[in-house]
Amino acid sequence: TYSEIDSILNQWNQDFGDTVNVNSPYPNSGPIFKLIDLGVSTEDQLPFWAVKLSFNANIDEDEPRVLILGQCHAEEILGVEISMELIYRFLHPDEFSADYQTLAGILYSSEVWIVPTYNPEGLEVVHGWEDGEDWIQDVSYRKNKMDANHNGVFDFDINGYGNDLDGVDLNRNYELNWIFGDEYLETDEGCASNPSYVSNYDYYRGESPFSENEVSIIKDLLMDYDFTLSIAYHSSRSGCVAERVIYSWLWTGPKLSPDYQVIQPLGQEIAELTLKEVGDGNYHFAASGSMRGNAHDWIYSQTGCIQYLIEVGTDNMQPEDTALIEDTIERNLPGAYHLMKRAAGINYPTGPDKYQITGIIKDAETTNPLQGVEVTIDEMDSGILAPRSTDQFGRYRRLLYFDSFNLKFSKHGYQDIYYENFIPSADIVNEFDIMMNPKNYYDLTINTHLPDTHSDSILLSVSSDVYNESFVLNGGYNSISIPEGDYRLLITSQDILPIVEDVNLEEDVELNIYLDWYGL
């Protein structure tokens, strides 16, 4: 339950989070646990948390990071159990001798961030609460409790799936393809393998992308920290997509995600390590085809973090049998460990091929690390992807596969660097550090000639492949200093014809710009 999560995390924080009196089961580590208050839920203002696990969890280190999201949809509670068990095992490795080397290796080489739930409101609805003398509970509830019809009352239906007037599906509230998600009070048509399963209103996308505090908070977490890999645990109450590992993406077209040859094999490996609940065999694996504001698609496209949506268990996703819950946890841990090893670049005692390039980029003159250097891999690039850039340590990391790659490193004010025909190794993480040379700066002088009676502000936009900045111009001479290179200038003002000029800046340049009214 929500209250149990709160209590247990705070107890662990007391036991393992003290940075002065360090209590750690790992030799030579610092504090291994940090409890982070992420924010509060949309309607009830319930706090929720992330747990950071590492050998020096009290400081941000130059290490790869993994993010585990235990629960998004309220009734899908098995992910809460798995994520809490993961924390427990990292804190108590001596109780799991067969996994000790894996647990220690992961924490030594990386940071593991675990959010047991980011839907605390829905979790409370599913577990129930006392309202005066009445017990209120909806074990099939899916969303948060946002007052979608704005009547000041929590409107939900405890009779079967769906028909809850309030709440937003948090996994439809991310920006990428949000427009294709369900509008308010949109009905459901079920699924092919279970046509009797209908869940009206359950997939409401929200009033706008990131309208829900819960999703906005997870977005900020992902933007603030450069996560390499992630798992989001779900469960399929219809059984239509049960026991499956889902990843980005195979859209109609067919349109594959640019990193598909990295993403798909790891998804398959995770699935093959995760045994089914009944009978022989393992979890299925598949690229997602839906385009409805899903977390894993936005996270991959905008942050570079590859997230796997794992549908845990069967349609019996709230089993009363404690042994079955424990068994479900146990069967899902090998896949989680495998993903963490892939991010950390370790494969002992066994594990994935490494196929990874990383390095630190610095200014050649000052030797200071450079944040925001764009790292482009020609073979894995697309306009749908946000730039993949270095972090505050000047660090970049890219997961690869066995092939030859061409890399480009670019930042405004610096000479581009190219690394061609790079072939990664299955056995080692390849280190490629770079010193970038600053470009020469030149003066761009713009002599602005204004029409009579013009008094509005004049805006100059200067852009290149890796740069875009705006300046306010005055009438007469204006001068800015910018690095050498090719730029496009756009000059605009109220009721003035826009001016576009392309400039190659290899020396000081002076331009005479004559502004005219529209219609002249």
C-alpha positions in Angstrom: 0.0 0.0 0.0 1.0 3.6 -0.3 1.4 4.0 3.5 3.6 0.9 3.6 5.8 2.3 0.8 6.1 5.6 2.8 7.0 3.8 6.0 9.5 1.3 4.5 11.4 3.8 2.4 11.8 6.1 5.4 12.9 3.2 7.6 15.5 2.3 4.9 16.6 5.9 4.8 17.3 5.8 8.5 19.2 2.5 8.2 21.2 3.2 5.1 21.0 6.9 4.2 23.2 8.3 6.9 26.2 10.0 5.3 28.1 10.3 8.6 27.5 6.9 10.2 27.6 4.8 7.0 25.9 1.4 7.1 26.7 -0.5 4.0 27.0 -4.3 3.3 29.6 -3.5 0.6 33.2 -3.1 1.5 34.7 0.4 0.7 31.5 2.0 -0.4 30.0 5.2 0.8 26.3 5.6 1.6 24.4 3.3 -0.8 20.9 4.7 -0.3 19.4 8.2 -0.9 15.7 9.0 -0.6 14.6 11.8 -2.9 11.2 13.5 -2.6 10.2 14.0 -6.2 7.0 16.0 -5.7 3.2 15.5 -5.2 0.3 14.1 -7.1 -2.2 16.2 -9.1 -5.4 16.0 -7.0 -4.6 14.9 -3.5 -1.1 16.3 -3.3 0.4 13.0 -2.1 4.2 12.9 -2.1 6.1 10.2 -4.0 9.7 9.3 -4.1 12.7 8.0 -5.9 15.4 5.9 -4.3 18.9 6.3 -5.6 21.2 3.3 -5.1 25.0 3.5 -5.7 28.3 3.2 -3.9 28.2 6.9 -3.2 24.6 7.7 -3.4 24.9 11.0 -1.6 26.7 12.6 -4.5 26.1 12.7 -8.3 28.9 10.8 -9.9 30.0 10.3 -13.5 28.3 7.0 -13.9 25.7 5.4 -16.2 22.2 5.5 -14.7 19.2 3.2 -14.8 15.6 4.2 -14.0 13.0 1.7 -12.7 9.4 2.9 -12.7 7.4 0.4 -10.5 3.9 1.6 -11.1 2.0 4.0 -13.5 -1.4 2.4 -13.7 -3.1 2.1 -10.4 -4.4 -1.5 -10.5 -1.1 -2.9 -11.9 0.4 -3.5 -8.5 3.0 -6.2 -9.3 5.5 -3.6 -10.4 5.4 -2.0 -7.0 6.3 -5.4 -5.5 9.2 -6.0 -7.9 10.6 -2.5 -7.4 10.5 -2.6 -3.6 12.1 -6.1 -3.7 14.9 -4.7 -5.9 15.7 -2.0 -3.4 15.6 -4.6 -0.6 18.1 -6.9 -2.4 20.5 -4.1 -3.1 20.4 -3.2 0.5 20.7 -6.8 1.8 22.9 -8.6 -0.7 24.2 -11.0 2.0 20.8 -12.7 2.0 21.1 -13.5 -1.7 24.6 -15.0 -2.1 24.0 -16.2 -5.7 23.4 -12.6 -6.7 25.9 -10.8 -4.5 28.5 -10.3 -7.3 25.8 -9.0 -9.6 24.4 -6.6 -7.0 27.8 -5.3 -6.0 29.0 -4.9 -9.6 25.9 -2.9 -10.6 26.2 -0.5 -7.7 29.9 -0.1 -8.1 29.6 0.7 -11.8 26.4 2.7 -12.0 23.5 4.4 -10.3 20.1 2.7 -10.0 17.1 5.0 -9.5 13.8 3.3 -8.5 10.4 5.0 -8.3 8.1 2.4 -6.7 5.0 4.3 -7.7 4.3 7.6 -9.5 0.5 7.1 -9.2 0.0 7.3 -5.4 -3.6 8.4 -5.7 -4.6 5.5 -7.9 -2.7 3.1 -5.6 -4.8 4.2 -2.7 -8.1 3.7 -4.6 -7.0 0.2 -5.5 -6.1 -0.7 -1.9 -9.1 1.1 -0.5 -9.7 3.6 2.3 -12.2 4.3 5.2 -14.8 7.0 4.6 -16.6 7.4 7.9 -18.1 4.0 8.5 -17.8 2.9 4.9 -14.9 1.1 3.2 -14.3 2.5 -0.3 -12.3 0.5 -2.8 -12.0 0.0 -6.6 -9.6 -2.8 -7.4 -9.9 -2.1 -11.1 -9.1 1.6 -11.0 -6.4 2.7 -13.6 -5.9 6.5 -13.6 -5.0 9.2 -11.1 -7.8 11.2 -9.5 -7.7 14.4 -11.5 -11.1 16.1 -11.4 -11.7 15.7 -15.2 -15.3 17.0 -15.1 -14.4 19.8 -12.7 -17.3 19.3 -10.3 -15.3 19.0 -7.1 -16.2 15.4 -6.5 -14.2 12.2 -7.2 -16.4 10.4 -9.7 -15.6 6.7 -10.2 -17.4 3.5 -10.7 -16.6 0.5 -8.6 -18.6 -1.9 -10.8 -16.1 -3.5 -13.1 -13.6 -2.0 -15.5 -13.8 1.6 -16.7 -16.6 4.1 -16.6 -14.7 6.3 -14.2 -15.5 9.9 -15.1 -12.4 11.3 -13.4 -8.8 10.7 -13.7 -6.1 10.7 -16.5 -4.2 7.7 -17.9 -0.7 8.7 -17.0 0.8 6.6 -19.8 -1.2 8.6 -22.4 0.0 12.0 -21.0 3.5 12.2 -22.6 4.0 14.7 -25.4 5.1 12.5 -28.3 1.9 11.4 -30.2 -0.3 12.7 -27.4 -2.6 14.0 -30.0 -3.6 10.5 -31.0 -4.7 9.5 -27.5 -8.3 9.2 -26.2 -10.3 12.3 -25.7 -12.5 12.8 -22.6 -15.2 10.1 -22.3 -14.0 8.2 -25.3 -15.3 4.6 -25.3 -13.3 1.5 -25.7 -13.6 -1.3 -28.2 -11.8 -4.0 -26.3 -9.0 -6.2 -27.9 -9.0 -8.9 -30.5 -8.1 -11.8 -28.2 -10.6 -10.7 -25.5 -13.5 -8.8 -27.2 -15.6 -9.0 -24.0 -13.1 -6.8 -22.2 -14.3 -3.2 -22.5 -12.9 -0.4 -20.4 -14.6 2.9 -21.3 -12.9 6.2 -20.4 -9.9 4.5 -19.0 -7.4 5.8 -21.5 -8.1 9.5 -21.3 -5.0 11.4 -22.3 -5.5 14.5 -20.2 -6.2 18.2 -21.1 -2.7 18.7 -22.5 0.7 16.9 -22.7 2.3 16.8 -19.2 -0.9 18.3 -17.7 -0.5 15.8 -14.7 1.9 16.6 -11.9 3.0 12.9 -11.8 4.0 12.8 -15.4 5.6 16.3 -15.4 7.7 15.2 -12.4 9.0 12.1 -14.2 9.7 14.2 -17.2 11.8 16.6 -15.1 13.7 13.7 -13.5 14.5 12.3 -16.9 15.6 15.7 -18.3 17.8 16.5 -15.2 19.6 13.1 -15.3 21.0 11.3 -18.3 19.5 7.8 -17.9 20.9 5.2 -20.2 18.2 2.4 -19.8 14.9 2.1 -18.0 12.1 -0.4 -17.1 8.5 0.6 -16.6 6.5 -2.2 -15.1 2.9 -2.7 -16.1 0.4 -5.6 -16.1 -2.3 -6.6 -18.6 -5.7 -6.9 -16.9 -7.3 -8.0 -20.2 -4.6 -10.6 -20.8 -4.3 -9.3 -24.4 -0.6 -8.3 -24.0 0.3 -10.3 -20.9 3.9 -11.4 -20.1 5.5 -9.3 -22.7 8.5 -7.0 -23.1 7.6 -4.0 -25.3 10.0 -1.4 -26.8 10.2 1.5 -29.3 9.0 1.2 -32.0 7.6 -0.3 -35.2 5.0 2.2 -36.5 2.9 1.8 -39.6 5.0 2.5 -42.6 6.9 0.5 -41.5 8.9 3.0 -39.4 11.5 1.6 -37.1 13.1 3.5 -34.2 16.6 4.8 -35.2 18.3 2.7 -32.5 16.2 -0.4 -33.2 19.2 -2.7 -33.7 20.3 -1.8 -30.2 16.8 -1.8 -28.7 15.3 -5.0 -30.1 18.1 -7.5 -29.2 18.2 -6.3 -25.6 14.4 -6.5 -25.4 14.6 -10.1 -26.7 17.3 -10.9 -24.2 15.2 -9.6 -21.3 12.2 -11.5 -22.4 14.1 -14.8 -22.8 15.4 -14.4 -19.2 11.9 -14.0 -17.8 10.0 -17.3 -17.4 6.2 -17.4 -17.9 3.9 -18.0 -14.9 2.4 -21.3 -16.3 4.1 -23.9 -18.4 7.3 -23.8 -20.3 8.7 -20.8 -22.2 9.4 -17.2 -21.5 7.9 -13.7 -22.0 7.1 -12.5 -25.5 8.8 -9.5 -27.0 7.6 -7.0 -29.5 8.1 -3.4 -30.7 5.2 -1.1 -29.9 2.9 -0.1 -32.7 0.7 2.3 -30.8 1.2 6.1 -31.0 -0.7 7.4 -28.0 1.5 9.5 -25.7 3.3 6.5 -24.2 6.2 7.0 -21.8 8.7 4.7 -23.5 8.4 6.5 -26.8 8.7 10.0 -25.5 11.5 9.0 -23.1 13.6 7.4 -25.9 13.0 10.1 -28.5 13.6 13.1 -26.2 16.2 12.0 -23.7 18.0 9.1 -25.4 17.1 6.7 -22.5 15.8 3.4 -23.9 12.8 2.2 -21.8 11.3 -1.2 -21.8 7.6 -1.6 -20.9 7.3 -5.0 -19.2 3.8 -6.5 -18.8 4.2 -8.5 -15.6 2.2 -11.6 -15.0 -1.1 -12.8 -16.5 -4.5 -11.3 -16.4 -4.4 -12.4 -12.7 -2.4 -9.3 -11.9 -3.7 -9.0 -8.3 -3.2 -12.5 -7.0 -4.1 -13.2 -3.4 -1.5 -16.0 -3.3 1.6 -14.6 -1.7 3.7 -17.4 -3.1 2.6 -16.5 -6.6 3.5 -12.8 -6.0 7.0 -13.9 -4.7 7.4 -16.2 -7.7 6.5 -13.4 -10.1 9.1 -11.2 -8.5 11.7 -13.9 -8.7 11.1 -14.6 -12.4 11.4 -10.9 -13.3 14.7 -10.2 -11.5 17.1 -11.8 -14.1 15.8 -9.6 -16.8 16.1 -6.5 -14.7 19.7 -7.4 -13.7 20.6 -8.0 -17.3 19.4 -4.5 -18.3 21.3 -3.0 -15.5 24.5 -4.8 -16.6 24.0 -3.5 -20.1 23.9 0.1 -18.9 26.8 -0.4 -16.5 29.0 -2.1 -19.2 29.6 -5.2 -17.1 29.1 -8.9 -17.8 30.3 -10.8 -14.8 29.7 -13.5 -13.8 27.6 -13.5 -17.0 25.8 -10.8 -18.9 25.2 -8.9 -22.2 27.8 -8.0 -24.8 29.1 -4.5 -24.1 29.0 -2.7 -27.5 29.3 0.8 -26.1 31.3 3.9 -26.7 31.8 6.6 -24.1 34.1 9.4 -23.4 34.6 12.9 -21.9 34.8 16.0 -24.1 36.8 19.0 -23.0 37.8 22.5 -24.3 41.3 22.1 -25.8 42.5 25.4 -24.4 41.0 25.4 -20.8 40.7 21.6 -20.4 37.3 22.2 -18.8 34.6 19.6 -19.6 32.0 20.7 -22.2 28.4 20.2 -21.5 25.9 20.2 -24.4 28.2 18.8 -27.1 25.9 17.1 -29.6 27.0 13.5 -30.5 25.5 12.3 -33.8 25.8 8.8 -35.1 25.0 8.8 -38.8 23.6 5.2 -38.7 21.3 5.9 -35.8 20.1 9.5 -36.5 16.6 10.9 -37.3 14.7 14.1 -37.1 12.3 12.6 -34.6 15.1 12.4 -32.0 16.2 15.3 -29.8 20.0 15.9 -29.9 22.1 13.4 -27.8 24.4 15.6 -25.9 27.1 15.5 -23.2 26.2 15.9 -19.5 27.7 18.2 -16.8 30.8 16.0 -16.7 31.3 16.4 -20.4 30.4 12.7 -20.7 28.6 11.0 -23.6 27.5 7.4 -23.7 26.0 5.5 -26.7 24.9 1.8 -26.8 25.8 0.2 -30.1 25.8 -3.2 -31.9 28.4 -5.0 -34.0 28.9 -2.8 -37.1 30.9 0.2 -38.3 29.7 3.7 -37.2 30.5 7.3 -38.1 30.3 9.8 -35.3 30.2 13.6 -35.3 30.8 15.8 -32.3 29.6 19.4 -32.6 29.0 22.4 -30.4 28.5 26.1 -31.1 31.8 27.9 -30.9 34.0 24.8 -31.6 35.4 23.0 -34.5 33.5 19.8 -35.4 35.2 16.5 -34.8 34.6 13.3 -36.8 35.3 9.7 -35.8 34.8 7.5 -38.8 34.4 3.7 -39.2 34.4 3.0 -35.5 33.7 -0.7 -34.6 32.6 -1.4 -31.0 33.7 -4.4 -29.0 31.6 -7.0 -27.3 34.2 -7.4 -24.6 35.1 -3.8 -23.6 33.5 -0.4 -23.3 35.4 1.7 -25.8 36.7 5.0 -24.4 37.1 7.9 -26.9 37.9 11.2 -25.2 38.0 14.4 -27.2 39.6 17.9 -26.9 37.6 20.4 -29.0 39.3 23.5 -30.4 37.4 26.8 -30.0 36.6 28.7 -33.2 37.8 32.2 -33.9 35.2 35.0 -33.1 34.4 37.7 -35.6 32.3 40.9 -35.4 29.0 40.9 -37.4 27.9 44.6 -37.8 24.4 45.4 -39.0 23.6 48.9 -40.1 19.8 49.1 -39.9 18.0 51.6 -42.0 14.5 52.3 -40.8 11.5 53.7 -42.7 10.1 57.0 -41.4 7.8 56.8 -38.4 8.9 53.3 -37.5 9.2 52.8 -33.7 8.6 49.1 -33.0 11.3 46.7 -31.8 13.4 44.9 -34.4 14.3 41.3 -33.8 17.4 39.5 -35.2 17.5 35.7 -35.2 20.9 34.1 -35.9 20.8 30.4 -36.5 23.1 27.5 -37.7 22.9 23.7 -37.4 23.8 23.9 -33.7 23.0 27.4 -32.7 20.0 29.7 -32.5 19.9 33.0 -30.7 17.9 36.2 -30.9 19.0 39.8 -30.5 17.2 43.2 -30.4 18.4 45.7 -33.0 18.4 49.4 -32.9 18.3 51.8 -35.8 21.8 52.4 -37.1 24.9 50.3 -36.3 24.6 47.1 -34.2 27.5 44.7 -33.6 27.6 41.2 -32.2 30.6 38.8 -31.8 30.0 35.2 -32.9 32.2 32.3 -33.9 33.2 31.7 -37.5 30.8 29.7 -39.6 27.7 29.7 -41.8 24.6 31.5 -40.4 21.1 32.4 -41.5 19.9 35.9 -40.3 16.2 36.6 -40.0 15.2 40.2 -39.2 11.6 40.9 -38.3 9.5 43.8 -36.9 5.8 44.7 -36.7 4.4 45.6 -40.2 7.9 45.2 -41.8 8.8 42.8 -44.6 11.0 40.1 -43.1 14.7 40.1 -44.2 16.6 36.8 -44.7 20.4 36.9 -45.2 22.9 34.0 -45.4 26.3 34.9 -44.0 29.6 33.1 -44.1 31.6 34.5 -41.3 35.3 34.0 -41.9 36.2 37.6 -41.1 34.5 40.7 -39.7 31.4 41.4 -41.8 29.3 44.6 -42.1 25.8 44.5 -43.6 23.5 47.4 -44.6 19.9 46.3 -44.0 17.0 48.4 -45.4 13.6 47.8 -43.8 10.4 48.5 -45.7 6.7 48.5 -44.8 4.5 45.7 -45.9 2.8 46.6 -49.2 5.5 48.9 -50.5 
